[in-house]
Amino acid sequence: MTDPGFVEHCLELLTPLGATRARRMFGGHGLYIEELCVALILRDTLYLKSNDAHRPAFEAAGCRPFTYASKGGEVHVTSYWSAPEAAMESPAEMRPWARRALEAAVAARAKKKAPAKRAVPKKVAAKKAPAVPRVRKSAA
């Protein structure tokens, strides 16, 4: 179980970017900014949402991805990365990392809402109606 004081501390770190809240999930907590899930707390570690654009920054800061093993033993790597230790000290230090997490969450939501590409139907030539012979009226 996650220490409630740690959850509150993490929420305070994220507060400069908007209204925050925590919700219990996966044996830990999901942290939300303006109704977007931007972080997870699992095993007393804060993991921030990331994407391909921000992953290099997390790697350079020595962060590690959240992974879990399935029942079959297969290890899955998620899009959540541990927060840098220095960022855990203050909201000012966390701000650039929280912005990255928020950007990743917004992009993920936009990707989910994007309409699926549908195949464009081929144009089918319209069949012409058979010609109807014209009957001429005679001037009788």
C-alpha positions as CSV (number, residue, x, y, z in Angstrom):
1,M,0.0,0.0,0.0
2,T,1.2,3.5,-0.9
3,D,1.9,5.9,1.9
4,P,-0.9,8.6,1.8
5,G,1.6,11.3,2.7
6,F,3.6,10.4,-0.5
7,V,0.5,10.6,-2.6
8,E,-0.2,14.1,-1.2
9,H,3.4,15.1,-1.8
10,C,3.2,14.0,-5.5
11,L,-0.1,15.8,-6.0
12,E,1.5,19.0,-4.6
13,L,4.4,18.6,-7.1
14,L,1.9,18.5,-10.0
15,T,-0.4,21.3,-8.8
16,P,1.3,24.1,-10.7
17,L,-0.1,22.7,-14.0
18,G,-3.7,22.5,-12.9
19,A,-6.3,20.9,-10.6
20,T,-5.0,17.5,-9.4
21,R,-6.5,14.4,-7.9
22,A,-5.6,10.9,-7.1
23,R,-7.5,7.7,-7.8
24,R,-6.7,4.2,-6.5
25,M,-5.8,1.8,-9.2
26,F,-3.6,-1.2,-9.9
27,G,-2.7,-1.5,-6.3
28,G,-1.4,2.1,-6.4
29,H,-2.7,5.4,-7.5
30,G,-3.4,7.2,-10.8
31,L,-2.6,11.0,-10.6
32,Y,-4.7,13.3,-12.8
33,I,-4.3,16.9,-14.0
34,E,-7.5,18.3,-15.3
35,E,-9.0,14.8,-15.8
36,L,-6.0,13.4,-17.7
37,C,-4.0,10.6,-16.2
38,V,-0.4,11.9,-16.2
39,A,1.2,9.8,-13.5
40,L,1.1,6.6,-11.5
41,I,2.3,5.8,-8.0
42,L,3.2,2.2,-7.7
43,R,5.4,0.7,-4.9
44,D,6.1,4.2,-3.6
45,T,7.6,5.4,-6.9
46,L,6.2,8.2,-9.0
47,Y,6.0,7.3,-12.7
48,L,5.2,10.1,-15.2
49,K,3.5,9.5,-18.6
50,S,5.9,9.7,-21.5
51,N,5.9,9.2,-25.3
52,D,8.5,8.8,-28.0
53,A,9.2,12.5,-28.1
54,H,10.0,12.8,-24.4
55,R,11.6,9.3,-23.8
56,P,15.2,10.5,-24.5
57,A,14.9,13.2,-21.8
58,F,13.8,10.6,-19.3
59,E,16.6,8.2,-20.3
60,A,19.2,11.0,-20.1
61,A,18.0,11.8,-16.5
62,G,18.6,8.2,-15.4
63,C,14.9,7.4,-15.2
64,R,13.5,3.9,-15.8
65,P,10.3,2.7,-17.3
66,F,7.6,1.0,-15.3
67,T,7.5,-2.7,-16.3
68,Y,5.4,-5.6,-15.2
69,A,5.3,-9.3,-15.9
70,S,2.2,-11.0,-17.2
71,K,1.1,-14.4,-15.9
72,G,3.0,-16.1,-18.6
73,G,6.2,-14.3,-17.5
74,E,6.4,-11.9,-20.4
75,V,7.7,-8.5,-19.3
76,H,5.7,-5.5,-20.6
77,V,7.2,-2.0,-20.7
78,T,4.7,0.9,-20.3
79,S,4.8,4.5,-21.3
80,Y,5.3,5.6,-17.7
81,W,8.8,6.5,-16.5
82,S,10.1,7.1,-13.0
83,A,10.5,10.8,-12.1
84,P,14.0,12.1,-11.7
85,E,15.1,12.3,-8.1
86,A,15.8,16.0,-8.2
87,A,12.3,16.7,-9.5
88,M,10.8,15.1,-6.4
89,E,12.2,17.9,-4.3
90,S,9.9,20.8,-5.4
91,P,7.1,21.8,-7.7
92,A,9.6,24.1,-9.6
93,E,11.9,21.2,-10.3
94,M,9.0,18.9,-11.2
95,R,7.3,21.5,-13.6
96,P,9.2,20.6,-16.8
97,W,8.7,16.9,-16.2
98,A,5.1,17.3,-15.4
99,R,4.6,19.3,-18.6
100,R,6.1,16.5,-20.6
101,A,3.7,14.1,-18.9
102,L,0.7,16.3,-19.5
103,E,1.7,16.7,-23.2
104,A,2.0,12.9,-23.5
105,A,-1.4,12.4,-22.0
106,V,-3.0,15.1,-24.3
107,A,-1.4,13.4,-27.3
108,A,-2.6,10.0,-26.2
109,R,-6.1,11.2,-25.8
110,A,-6.1,12.9,-29.2
111,K,-4.8,9.7,-30.8
112,K,-7.7,7.7,-29.2
113,K,-10.3,10.3,-30.4
114,A,-8.9,10.4,-33.9
115,P,-11.4,8.8,-36.3
116,A,-10.3,5.5,-37.8
117,K,-9.2,5.7,-41.4
118,R,-11.8,4.2,-43.5
119,A,-11.3,2.7,-46.9
120,V,-12.5,5.0,-49.6
121,P,-15.0,3.2,-51.7
122,K,-14.3,2.9,-55.4
123,K,-16.4,4.9,-57.7
124,V,-18.9,2.8,-59.6
125,A,-20.0,4.0,-62.9
126,A,-23.7,4.7,-62.9
127,K,-25.7,2.6,-65.2
128,K,-27.5,4.5,-67.8
129,A,-31.2,3.9,-68.2
130,P,-32.2,2.4,-71.5
131,A,-33.1,5.0,-74.0
132,V,-36.9,5.4,-74.4
133,P,-37.9,6.0,-78.0
134,R,-39.6,9.3,-78.5
135,V,-42.9,9.3,-80.1
136,R,-43.6,12.2,-82.4
137,K,-47.0,13.5,-82.6
138,S,-48.1,14.0,-86.1
139,A,-49.8,17.2,-87.1
140,A,-53.0,15.7,-88.4
